[in-house]
Amino acid sequence: MPQSTMITVSTMAELKALTPTPGQTVFMLGAVSEGDGLAGTYRWAAGDSTTEDTTYGNAVASTVAGMSGRWLRNLVRAQALPHGVLVASGGVKTFHCGGTTDLNSEIRTYLTMDGTANGTAIFADVWTAYGEATANAPTPGTVVTVYRKSLSADRKLLVHGASKPVLSIVIAGPAGPGVTARIRVEGT
C-alpha cells in the first residue's frame, strides 16, 4: 500500500492543477481564496468519474493532462456545540463561532467542547484563526478589522481584537456595543 502524504494548496484552482500521486492527501485552504469557508481535505481517486462539484468542492476534476480521476473530499462531520459549530473533515477540524463586542473590547473565544475555561480543548494544534466583523451601530455594515491577539498555551482561549481600518470613513458617534464578529479556527 502506498504511503500517505499530506500537502497544502491555497485554492481549488491549485488543487485541480496538482499532479496527483497514489495515497496523496491534500488540504485545500479555500475554494476561491484562503479562508472562504470551503476548506477541506481531499484524496485522489484514480479513474473516478463522479460529476465534478465546483460549488461545494465535493468532487474536483484534475486539469493535468492525461489524469483520469477526481479529488474527493473526505467525509465531513458537523457537531453543534453550545457556542458554535465544530466541523471535522479527514482529521482536520474547523470551529465556527460568533459574538458581539465593541471596538474597544476583545473577542474572547473558548476553544473547548463546552465553551468554558475549564472544558476539554477542541484542538491539539491550531493552524489558523480568521476573524471578520461588521459594525451594527452607529452605521450598520461598516467594516471593521478583526485581528488575532493571543492564543493560550493550552489552546483553550483565543482572543481577537476589533478596530476600524486606517483608511475607513470616520463614523460620527461612539463605537459602542455593536460589532458582530465571525470567528473561524482550523487545526487538528
N, C-alpha and C positions, 0 to 999 in steps of 0.2 A: 504494500500500500504506500502511495506517495506521502512524503512528509508535508504537513500543512504549514503554510507560511502566511503571514498577515502583513499587508501593506495598506497605506492610506492614500486615497485620492481626494481631491477637493470637490469635484463635481461629477455629474452624470456623464458629461462630455469626456472627462478624463477616464472614467470607468469604461465607456464604450471604446475608447482608443487604446486601452491597455491590452497587451498581448497576454492572454491567459496561459497559465501553466497548471498541470494536474495538481489537485489538492490545495490550490491557492484560495485564500480568503482575503477579501478586500473590505476595508472600512471606508465608506463614502461619507464625507462631511456635510454634503448637501446636494440637492439636485441641480439647481441653477447657481447657487452660491453657498459658501460655507455657512452653516447655522441657519438655513432657511426652513428647518423643521422636517426635512426629508432624509436625514442621515440614517445610515443603516449598514449592516454587514451583508456581504454577498459571497456566494460561492459559484465557481464556474461549473456549468453542467454542459459538457461537450455533447453535441448532437441534439440538444433540447430545442424544440420548435414552439414553445409556448408563445402566444401572441405577446408582442412587446407592449409594456405598460409604462409609458413615459410620464403619465400623470402622477402615479404614486411610486413608481420605480420598483414594482414587484418582480418584473422580468425585463431585463435590459439586453438588447442585442449588441453584439460586438460590431464595430466598424472596421476591424482589422481584416485585411484581405485574406480570404481563404479560411476564416474561422467560422465554424458552424456550431452554434450553441447559444446559450443565454447565461447572463449573470443573474442568478436567482437570489432574491432577498431571503435571508434566514428568518425562521419563524419569529414572530413578534408577539409578545405577551404584555398586556397593559394591566396595571393594578392601581385602583383608586386608593389613595392614602388620605388621611384627614386634612392635609394641607397641599395636595397636588396629585399628579398622576405620574407613576413610575412605569416606563416602557422598557422592556428587555428584549433585545434582538441579538441572538448569536453571541451571548456573553457580554455585550455592550449594554450599559444602562443609560437611559436618558430620563431625567426628572424635570417635569414641567410644573411650575407654580406661579403664583402672582401675589400681589399685595398692593396696598395703598400707603403712601408716605408723603412727605413734603420735600422741598429742595434742600432743607437744612437738616434732614434726618437720614438715617441709614435704613437700608432694606435688609433685615436680618432673616435668613432662611435656615431653618434647622434641617439638615440633610440626614434625617433619621426617619425610621419607619413610622413613628407615631407623632413626629413634628415637635418633639420636646428636646431639651438639652441632654436628658439622660437616656434617650432612646437608642436603639440599635442603629449604627451607622449604615446608610444605604451603600456608600462607596468605599472600596478599599483604596482606589486611586481615582482622583478627579483629573480629567484631561482638560476640559474647557468649562467655562461658566459664562454664558451670554446673558445680557440683560437689555431690555428695551423698555421705554416708557413714554407715556404721553401725559400732559398736564390736563386735568379736568377743570381747573379753575386757576386764575381768573379767565383765561381764554382756552376753552376746550380744544384739544387737538394739537396744542403747542408741543413740539418735540423737545424732549429733554435727553441728556446723555446719562446713561447708567454705566457705572464702571465698577469693576471688582476691586474691593478694598482689601479683603483678607479672607483666608480660609484657615480654620483652626487646625492644629496639628493632628487631631483625632478625626478630621474630616467630617465633623458634625455641625459646624456653624460656618455659614458662608455670609459675608457681609458685602453689600453693594452700596454705593453712594449714588446720588442723583444730582445733576446740575444742568443748567441751561447751557447750550453750546456757545462758544465765544462769538460766533457770527450770527447768533439768533436775534430776532427782533426783540427789543426790550418791551416787556409787558408791564403796564401800569398796575399797581396794587400789589398786595402781599402774595408771596408764593403759596403760603398756607397749605393745609392738607389738600390733597387732590392730585397727586401724581400716581397714576396707575402703572404698576410695573409688572412685566412678564419676565420670569427668570427661567433659563434652561441650563441644566447641568449635565455633562456627559462624562462617563468614566466606566470603571469596572468595579 
